[in-house]
Amino acid sequence: MGMAATDSQFHVLAVDDSVIDRKLIERLLKTSSYQVTTVDSGSKALEFLGLYEDAQSSSYSPSVSPNNQQEVGVNLVITDYCMPGMTGYDLLRKIKESSSLRNIPVVIMSSENVPSRINRCLEEGAEEFFLKPVRLSDLSRLRPHLMKTKSNNQNQEKQEDESESSETRSQEQEREHHELEQQQQPQPQPQPIPPNSNKRKPVEEGFSPERTRPRYSGIATLV
């Protein structure tokens, strides 16, 4: 039960142009307790992954089963090798060239046992190469790749969190250092108060002529 509960958290995108093979791989994946989305071409797989940028992308409507779960992250892609238009090898290269999706494990399926084809896919980054018909025992080999990817994602998220925390601490330290520098700067000295410009003028300048004129009270001057 514990393993099934853990596996049910993984979302597998299955790509095959054959209806029979697509239904078979879907049933096997669900038996292994994986969430499954199926599409019938490499172009629809890229559209589902958000990588299809062709001008005609609006004409493609992925036949997703059971529902469109694009909001759920894809944890593994398993694709047929021989498909019209875009082969499984082409799809593999597109995924591995994407900076955001290159860490998603990709498994190739083929009904033809061609060593050069197998080696080319493995060299390009495929995790496994299954010969059709795919069996339930083959799918048991998917779990280690899924767990490895999950661990890598967790470590990446942890590193991102630590990086954000370190950046926050650095900003706080820089702000504290700036405040400390401001506190240590010499305070401006108070400016001396200039002499009072309203100081009383000399007494002699303050007297009016009328006040300096001698007054004669009650004295008549005869000529």
Phi and psi in degrees as GROMACS dihedral restraints (atoms count N, CA, C in turn):
[ dihedral_restraints ]
;  ai    aj    ak    al  type     phi  dphi    fc
    3     4     5     6     1   -61.5    20    10
    4     5     6     7     1   -42.4    20    10
    6     7     8     9     1   -66.6    20    10
    7     8     9    10     1   -41.1    20    10
    9    10    11    12     1   -63.7    20    10
   10    11    12    13     1   -40.3    20    10
   12    13    14    15     1   -64.6    20    10
   13    14    15    16     1   -37.2    20    10
   15    16    17    18     1   -70.5    20    10
   16    17    18    19     1   -44.5    20    10
   18    19    20    21     1   -65.1    20    10
   19    20    21    22     1   -30.7    20    10
   21    22    23    24     1   -66.0    20    10
   22    23    24    25     1   -14.7    20    10
   24    25    26    27     1   -78.1    20    10
   25    26    27    28     1   -12.9    20    10
   27    28    29    30     1   -91.6    20    10
   28    29    30    31     1   137.9    20    10
   30    31    32    33     1  -114.0    20    10
   31    32    33    34     1   120.4    20    10
   33    34    35    36     1  -110.1    20    10
   34    35    36    37     1   131.3    20    10
   36    37    38    39     1  -100.5    20    10
   37    38    39    40     1   115.9    20    10
   39    40    41    42     1  -103.4    20    10
   40    41    42    43     1   131.6    20    10
   42    43    44    45     1  -125.0    20    10
   43    44    45    46     1   120.0    20    10
   45    46    47    48     1  -161.4    20    10
   46    47    48    49     1   133.6    20    10
   48    49    50    51     1   -80.4    20    10
   49    50    51    52     1   -13.2    20    10
   51    52    53    54     1   -88.1    20    10
   52    53    54    55     1   124.3    20    10
   54    55    56    57     1   -61.2    20    10
   55    56    57    58     1   -43.2    20    10
   57    58    59    60     1   -63.9    20    10
   58    59    60    61     1   -48.4    20    10
   60    61    62    63     1   -66.4    20    10
   61    62    63    64     1   -34.7    20    10
   63    64    65    66     1   -67.0    20    10
   64    65    66    67     1   -42.2    20    10
   66    67    68    69     1   -66.1    20    10
   67    68    69    70     1   -37.5    20    10
   69    70    71    72     1   -64.0    20    10
   70    71    72    73     1   -49.2    20    10
   72    73    74    75     1   -67.5    20    10
   73    74    75    76     1   -32.8    20    10
   75    76    77    78     1   -64.1    20    10
   76    77    78    79     1   -44.1    20    10
   78    79    80    81     1   -65.0    20    10
   79    80    81    82     1   -41.4    20    10
   81    82    83    84     1   -65.1    20    10
   82    83    84    85     1   -40.4    20    10
   84    85    86    87     1   -66.2    20    10
   85    86    87    88     1   -40.9    20    10
   87    88    89    90     1   -67.8    20    10
   88    89    90    91     1   -34.8    20    10
   90    91    92    93     1   -62.7    20    10
   91    92    93    94     1   -31.7    20    10
   93    94    95    96     1   -85.3    20    10
   94    95    96    97     1     9.0    20    10
   96    97    98    99     1    70.9    20    10
   97    98    99   100     1    26.9    20    10
   99   100   101   102     1   -94.2    20    10
  100   101   102   103     1   150.1    20    10
  102   103   104   105     1   -75.8    20    10
  103   104   105   106     1   138.3    20    10
  105   106   107   108     1  -129.3    20    10
  106   107   108   109     1   136.2    20    10
  108   109   110   111     1  -126.0    20    10
  109   110   111   112     1   133.2    20    10
  111   112   113   114     1  -119.0    20    10
  112   113   114   115     1   140.3    20    10
  114   115   116   117     1  -135.4    20    10
  115   116   117   118     1   161.2    20    10
  117   118   119   120     1  -106.8    20    10
  118   119   120   121     1    11.1    20    10
  120   121   122   123     1  -158.6    20    10
  121   122   123   124     1   160.0    20    10
  123   124   125   126     1   -66.3    20    10
  124   125   126   127     1   -35.7    20    10
  126   127   128   129     1   -65.1    20    10
  127   128   129   130     1   -38.4    20    10
  129   130   131   132     1   -70.6    20    10
  130   131   132   133     1   -32.3    20    10
  132   133   134   135     1   -64.4    20    10
  133   134   135   136     1   -43.5    20    10
  135   136   137   138     1   -64.9    20    10
  136   137   138   139     1   -38.6    20    10
  138   139   140   141     1   -63.5    20    10
  139   140   141   142     1   -42.3    20    10
  141   142   143   144     1   -63.8    20    10
  142   143   144   145     1   -36.3    20    10
  144   145   146   147     1   -80.5    20    10
  145   146   147   148     1    -6.2    20    10
  147   148   149   150     1    84.4    20    10
  148   149   150   151     1    18.7    20    10
  150   151   152   153     1  -107.0    20    10
  151   152   153   154     1    -9.8    20    10
  153   154   155   156     1   -81.3    20    10
  154   155   156   157     1   113.8    20    10
  156   157   158   159     1  -116.9    20    10
  157   158   159   160     1    12.4    20    10
  159   160   161   162     1   -68.1    20    10
  160   161   162   163     1   149.6    20    10
  162   163   164   165     1   -63.1    20    10
  163   164   165   166     1   -23.0    20    10
  165   166   167   168     1   -94.3    20    10
  166   167   168   169     1    14.3    20    10
  168   169   170   171     1   -62.3    20    10
  169   170   171   172     1   -28.3    20    10
  171   172   173   174     1   -65.6    20    10
  172   173   174   175     1   -20.5    20    10
  174   175   176   177     1   -81.6    20    10
  175   176   177   178     1   -10.3    20    10
  177   178   179   180     1   -95.4    20    10
  178   179   180   181     1   132.4    20    10
  180   181   182   183     1  -127.1    20    10
  181   182   183   184     1   103.6    20    10
  183   184   185   186     1   -57.1    20    10
  184   185   186   187     1   131.0    20    10
  186   187   188   189     1   -84.1    20    10
  187   188   189   190     1    86.1    20    10
  189   190   191   192     1   -90.2    20    10
  190   191   192   193     1   136.1    20    10
  192   193   194   195     1  -129.6    20    10
  193   194   195   196     1   130.8    20    10
  195   196   197   198     1   -82.8    20    10
  196   197   198   199     1   -32.0    20    10
  198   199   200   201     1  -139.3    20    10
  199   200   201   202     1   163.2    20    10
  201   202   203   204     1   -71.0    20    10
  202   203   204   205     1   112.4    20    10
  204   205   206   207     1  -114.5    20    10
  205   206   207   208     1    39.3    20    10
  207   208   209   210     1   -60.6    20    10
  208   209   210   211     1   -28.2    20    10
  210   211   212   213     1   -70.2    20    10
  211   212   213   214     1   -17.7    20    10
  213   214   215   216     1   -88.5    20    10
  214   215   216   217     1   127.7    20    10
  216   217   218   219     1   -61.7    20    10
  217   218   219   220     1   138.5    20    10
  219   220   221   222     1   -84.2    20    10
  220   221   222   223     1   126.4    20    10
  222   223   224   225     1   -98.9    20    10
  223   224   225   226     1   -16.7    20    10
  225   226   227   228     1  -161.3    20    10
  226   227   228   229     1   144.8    20    10
  228   229   230   231     1  -118.0    20    10
  229   230   231   232     1   127.3    20    10
  231   232   233   234     1  -119.9    20    10
  232   233   234   235     1   123.6    20    10
  234   235   236   237     1  -136.2    20    10
  235   236   237   238     1   146.7    20    10
  237   238   239   240     1   -70.1    20    10
  238   239   240   241     1   150.0    20    10
  240   241   242   243     1   -81.0    20    10
  241   242   243   244     1   -50.4    20    10
  243   244   245   246     1   -89.5    20    10
  244   245   246   247     1   103.9    20    10
  246   247   248   249     1  -139.7    20    10
  247   248   249   250     1   146.7    20    10
  249   250   251   252     1   -69.8    20    10
  250   251   252   253     1   147.4    20    10
  252   253   254   255     1    83.5    20    10
  253   254   255   256     1   -76.4    20    10
  255   256   257   258     1  -122.1    20    10
  256   257   258   259     1   119.7    20    10
  258   259   260   261     1   -77.6    20    10
  259   260   261   262     1   168.6    20    10
  261   262   263   264     1   -62.8    20    10
  262   263   264   265     1   -32.3    20    10
  264   265   266   267     1   -66.3    20    10
  265   266   267   268     1   -41.1    20    10
  267   268   269   270     1   -63.1    20    10
  268   269   270   271     1   -41.7    20    10
  270   271   272   273     1   -63.3    20    10
  271   272   273   274     1   -41.7    20    10
  273   274   275   276     1   -57.7    20    10
  274   275   276   277     1   -46.9    20    10
  276   277   278   279     1   -64.0    20    10
  277   278   279   280     1   -40.1    20    10
  279   280   281   282     1   -60.7    20    10
  280   281   282   283     1   -43.4    20    10
  282   283   284   285     1   -66.6    20    10
  283   284   285   286     1   -44.2    20    10
  285   286   287   288     1   -71.1    20    10
  286   287   288   289     1   -21.1    20    10
  288   289   290   291     1   -83.3    20    10
  289   290   291   292     1   -10.8    20    10
  291   292   293   294     1   -85.7    20    10
  292   293   294   295     1   127.4    20    10
  294   295   296   297     1   -66.8    20    10
  295   296   297   298     1   -27.9    20    10
  297   298   299   300     1   -88.9    20    10
  298   299   300   301     1   -20.1    20    10
  300   301   302   303     1  -120.1    20    10
  301   302   303   304     1     1.3    20    10
  303   304   305   306     1   -63.3    20    10
  304   305   306   307     1   -21.3    20    10
  306   307   308   309     1   -85.4    20    10
  307   308   309   310     1    -4.1    20    10
  309   310   311   312     1   -73.3    20    10
  310   311   312   313     1   125.6    20    10
  312   313   314   315     1   -64.0    20    10
  313   314   315   316     1   139.9    20    10
  315   316   317   318     1  -124.1    20    10
  316   317   318   319     1   130.6    20    10
  318   319   320   321     1  -117.7    20    10
  319   320   321   322     1   133.2    20    10
  321   322   323   324     1  -103.6    20    10
  322   323   324   325     1   139.4    20    10
  324   325   326   327     1  -117.6    20    10
  325   326   327   328     1   145.8    20    10
  327   328   329   330     1  -158.3    20    10
  328   329   330   331     1   146.1    20    10
  330   331   332   333     1   -86.0    20    10
  331   332   333   334     1    -6.2    20    10
  333   334   335   336     1  -111.1    20    10
  334   335   336   337     1   128.5    20    10
  336   337   338   339     1   -92.1    20    10
  337   338   339   340     1    85.9    20    10
  339   340   341   342     1  -113.1    20    10
  340   341   342   343     1   106.3    20    10
  342   343   344   345     1   -54.7    20    10
  343   344   345   346     1   -41.7    20    10
  345   346   347   348     1   -63.1    20    10
  346   347   348   349     1   -37.6    20    10
  348   349   350   351     1   -66.9    20    10
  349   350   351   352     1   -43.9    20    10
  351   352   353   354     1   -61.4    20    10
  352   353   354   355     1   -47.7    20    10
  354   355   356   357     1   -63.0    20    10
  355   356   357   358     1   -38.8    20    10
  357   358   359   360     1   -63.6    20    10
  358   359   360   361     1   -41.5    20    10
  360   361   362   363     1   -66.9    20    10
  361   362   363   364     1   -42.6    20    10
  363   364   365   366     1   -65.6    20    10
  364   365   366   367     1   -38.0    20    10
  366   367   368   369     1   -67.8    20    10
  367   368   369   370     1   -29.5    20    10
  369   370   371   372     1   -79.9    20    10
  370   371   372   373     1   -10.6    20    10
  372   373   374   375     1   123.4    20    10
  373   374   375   376     1     2.8    20    10
  375   376   377   378     1   -66.0    20    10
  376   377   378   379     1   140.7    20    10
  378   379   380   381     1   -79.3    20    10
  379   380   381   382     1   -38.4    20    10
  381   382   383   384     1  -144.4    20    10
  382   383   384   385     1   160.8    20    10
  384   385   386   387     1  -132.9    20    10
  385   386   387   388     1   109.8    20    10
  387   388   389   390     1   -98.7    20    10
  388   389   390   391     1   139.7    20    10
  390   391   392   393     1   -92.0    20    10
  391   392   393   394     1   134.3    20    10
  393   394   395   396     1   -76.8    20    10
  394   395   396   397     1   150.2    20    10
  396   397   398   399     1   -74.0    20    10
  397   398   399   400     1   137.8    20    10
  399   400   401   402     1   -71.0    20    10
  400   401   402   403     1   137.4    20    10
  402   403   404   405     1  -110.1    20    10
  403   404   405   406     1   163.6    20    10
  405   406   407   408     1   -61.9    20    10
  406   407   408   409     1   -34.2    20    10
  408   409   410   411     1   -65.5    20    10
  409   410   411   412     1   -29.2    20    10
  411   412   413   414     1   -65.3    20    10
  412   413   414   415     1   -40.6    20    10
  414   415   416   417     1   -68.2    20    10
  415   416   417   418     1   -20.1    20    10
  417   418   419   420     1   -64.9    20    10
  418   419   420   421     1   -18.6    20    10
  420   421   422   423     1   -81.1    20    10
  421   422   423   424     1    -5.7    20    10
  423   424   425   426     1   -78.6    20    10
  424   425   426   427     1   -33.6    20    10
  426   427   428   429     1   -58.0    20    10
  427   428   429   430     1   -44.3    20    10
  429   430   431   432     1   -58.5    20    10
  430   431   432   433     1   -37.0    20    10
  432   433   434   435     1   -68.8    20    10
  433   434   435   436     1   -38.1    20    10
  435   436   437   438     1   -66.5    20    10
  436   437   438   439     1   -43.1    20    10
  438   439   440   441     1   -65.8    20    10
  439   440   441   442     1   -38.2    20    10
  441   442   443   444     1   -64.3    20    10
  442   443   444   445     1   -43.3    20    10
  444   445   446   447     1   -65.7    20    10
  445   446   447   448     1   -40.2    20    10
  447   448   449   450     1   -62.5    20    10
  448   449   450   451     1   -41.9    20    10
  450   451   452   453     1   -64.2    20    10
  451   452   453   454     1   -42.1    20    10
  453   454   455   456     1   -63.4    20    10
  454   455   456   457     1   -40.0    20    10
  456   457   458   459     1   -65.0    20    10
  457   458   459   460     1   -40.6    20    10
  459   460   461   462     1   -64.4    20    10
  460   461   462   463     1   -41.5    20    10
  462   463   464   465     1   -64.8    20    10
  463   464   465   466     1   -39.7    20    10
  465   466   467   468     1   -63.9    20    10
  466   467   468   469     1   -42.7    20    10
  468   469   470   471     1   -64.0    20    10
  469   470   471   472     1   -38.8    20    10
  471   472   473   474     1   -63.7    20    10
  472   473   474   475     1   -42.7    20    10
  474   475   476   477     1   -64.4    20    10
  475   476   477   478     1   -39.1    20    10
  477   478   479   480     1   -64.8    20    10
  478   479   480   481     1   -41.1    20    10
  480   481   482   483     1   -63.9    20    10
  481   482   483   484     1   -43.3    20    10
  483   484   485   486     1   -64.2    20    10
  484   485   486   487     1   -37.6    20    10
  486   487   488   489     1   -64.7    20    10
  487   488   489   490     1   -42.2    20    10
  489   490   491   492     1   -64.9    20    10
  490   491   492   493     1   -40.8    20    10
  492   493   494   495     1   -64.9    20    10
  493   494   495   496     1   -41.3    20    10
  495   496   497   498     1   -63.8    20    10
  496   497   498   499     1   -40.5    20    10
  498   499   500   501     1   -64.9    20    10
  499   500   501   502     1   -39.8    20    10
  501   502   503   504     1   -64.7    20    10
  502   503   504   505     1   -43.2    20    10
  504   505   506   507     1   -63.5    20    10
  505   506   507   508     1   -39.9    20    10
  507   508   509   510     1   -62.5    20    10
  508   509   510   511     1   -41.6    20    10
  510   511   512   513     1   -65.0    20    10
  511   512   513   514     1   -40.4    20    10
  513   514   515   516     1   -65.4    20    10
  514   515   516   517     1   -41.5    20    10
  516   517   518   519     1   -64.3    20    10
  517   518   519   520     1   -39.6    20    10
  519   520   521   522     1   -64.5    20    10
  520   521   522   523     1   -39.5    20    10
  522   523   524   525     1   -67.0    20    10
  523   524   525   526     1   -42.0    20    10
  525   526   527   528     1   -64.1    20    10
  526   527   528   529     1   -40.2    20    10
  528   529   530   531     1   -63.2    20    10
  529   530   531   532     1   -40.2    20    10
  531   532   533   534     1   -64.9    20    10
  532   533   534   535     1   -42.6    20    10
  534   535   536   537     1   -64.6    20    10
  535   536   537   538     1   -39.1    20    10
  537   538   539   540     1   -64.8    20    10
  538   539   540   541     1   -40.2    20    10
  540   541   542   543     1   -62.8    20    10
  541   542   543   544     1   -39.5    20    10
  543   544   545   546     1   -64.5    20    10
  544   545   546   547     1   -38.6    20    10
  546   547   548   549     1   -67.6    20    10
  547   548   549   550     1   -32.1    20    10
  549   550   551   552     1   -83.6    20    10
  550   551   552   553     1   -11.5    20    10
  552   553   554   555     1   -68.1    20    10
  553   554   555   556     1   138.3    20    10
  555   556   557   558     1   -60.8    20    10
  556   557   558   559     1   137.0    20    10
  558   559   560   561     1   -76.0    20    10
  559   560   561   562     1   143.2    20    10
  561   562   563   564     1   -63.6    20    10
  562   563   564   565     1   133.5    20    10
  564   565   566   567     1   -71.7    20    10
  565   566   567   568     1   143.2    20    10
  567   568   569   570     1   -66.7    20    10
  568   569   570   571     1   139.1    20    10
  570   571   572   573     1   -74.5    20    10
  571   572   573   574     1   137.9    20    10
  573   574   575   576     1   -63.1    20    10
  574   575   576   577     1   140.9    20    10
  576   577   578   579     1   -72.6    20    10
  577   578   579   580     1   123.5    20    10
  579   580   581   582     1   -65.9    20    10
  580   581   582   583     1   154.6    20    10
  582   583   584   585     1   -55.2    20    10
  583   584   585   586     1   148.1    20    10
  585   586   587   588     1   -64.3    20    10
  586   587   588   589     1   116.1    20    10
  588   589   590   591     1   -71.4    20    10
  589   590   591   592     1   -14.4    20    10
  591   592   593   594     1   -94.7    20    10
  592   593   594   595     1    17.5    20    10
  594   595   596   597     1   -58.3    20    10
  595   596   597   598     1   141.0    20    10
  597   598   599   600     1   -63.1    20    10
  598   599   600   601     1   134.7    20    10
  600   601   602   603     1   -66.9    20    10
  601   602   603   604     1   161.6    20    10
  603   604   605   606     1   -53.0    20    10
  604   605   606   607     1   149.0    20    10
  606   607   608   609     1   -59.5    20    10
  607   608   609   610     1   -38.8    20    10
  609   610   611   612     1   -67.0    20    10
  610   611   612   613     1   -26.1    20    10
  612   613   614   615     1   -80.3    20    10
  613   614   615   616     1   -17.0    20    10
  615   616   617   618     1   -86.1    20    10
  616   617   618   619     1   -13.8    20    10
  618   619   620   621     1   -85.1    20    10
  619   620   621   622     1   139.6    20    10
  621   622   623   624     1   -89.3    20    10
  622   623   624   625     1   158.0    20    10
  624   625   626   627     1   -55.0    20    10
  625   626   627   628     1   -37.4    20    10
  627   628   629   630     1   -61.3    20    10
  628   629   630   631     1   -36.5    20    10
  630   631   632   633     1   -77.0    20    10
  631   632   633   634     1   -22.8    20    10
  633   634   635   636     1   -90.7    20    10
  634   635   636   637     1   -12.1    20    10
  636   637   638   639     1   -71.1    20    10
  637   638   639   640     1   130.6    20    10
  639   640   641   642     1   -69.2    20    10
  640   641   642   643     1   140.8    20    10
  642   643   644   645     1  -106.3    20    10
  643   644   645   646     1   134.1    20    10
  645   646   647   648     1  -113.8    20    10
  646   647   648   649     1   119.0    20    10
  648   649   650   651     1  -111.2    20    10
  649   650   651   652     1   117.7    20    10
  651   652   653   654     1    72.1    20    10
  652   653   654   655     1    20.7    20    10
  654   655   656   657     1  -117.3    20    10
  655   656   657   658     1   126.1    20    10
  657   658   659   660     1  -103.0    20    10
  658   659   660   661     1   138.7    20    10
  660   661   662   663     1  -105.0    20    10
  661   662   663   664     1   123.8    20    10
  663   664   665   666     1   -98.6    20    10
  664   665   666   667     1   141.7    20    10
